[in-house]
Amino acid sequence: MNARLKRIGIDIGGYFLIFLGITTGWLPGPGGIPLILGGLALLSLHNEWAKRLREWLISHGANFIVYLFPQNRYIQILYDIVDALILAVVAWLAWNHAAYWQIGLATALFVFMLLILAMNRDRLTRLKRHYGKRGRNGQG
């Protein structure tokens, strides 16, 4: 009986984390995906479907970035244009804010814009490579 209650508690916790990740994913900060993955990890302890899904995400997750940000010049330019438009909306919201939800929206859009900026054209990998070399050579 005690083991059954423990399993039910773990499953409820897993579903709660997934629900929390979905409902708070749009907010800036570490929400969304880490919470969903945590909930999936809890569910995978006792559920075969969650274990298969977790293993599939681990083995295919890196490919998602390749599909989302392809090495196509026109798509990269389109991402840069979208990034500039998001930055313009963020600046307008920050300048003319009248409510807290507008400030929150501007913050969330700014974080989203930074994510697109870092991932488009493989900028994040190049920055890691650049600063990784500087750190190993004793410069910086």
Summary of the structure (lengths in Angstrom):
residues: 140
radius of gyration: 20.0
end to end distance: 58.9
largest distance: 60.6
contacts: 351
relative contact order: 0.08
helix: 82%
strand: 0%
